Amino acid sequence: MKSLTNTLSFYASIVVYLIFNLRLQGNGAGGIDALSSFQATALQIGQTAPYIAGFTYFIIAILQYMSGGDKVPWDRRVRLFMALGILGGLFMGIYEYAGVIE
């Protein structure tokens, strides 16, 4: 049962990461244009992923140093990346939707 719970929470974190980095683009007539929304979301993830990966690498290096060299499992690395990516997507969304970027 613990394995199922870990798997479900792992995939849930991926879905939440994608939701927080989702950028909806209108078509000018009050609707949402799917292609431009996909492009804006891909651009958002492409712009923030290198920074999030760098922060994740730095935090993992610190965790491994503090644990005496024990490796962090890959699923924990991905979960850490997703958590930092959710925060990054949240802050970028607030920055974009607050009207700072035109």
Buried (B, 14 or more C-beta within 10 A) or exposed (E): EEEEEEEEEBEEBBEBBBEBBBBEBEEEEEEEBEEBBEEBBEEBBEEBBEEBEEBBEEBBEEBEEEEEEEEBEEEEBBBBBBBBBBEBBEEBBEEBEEEEEE
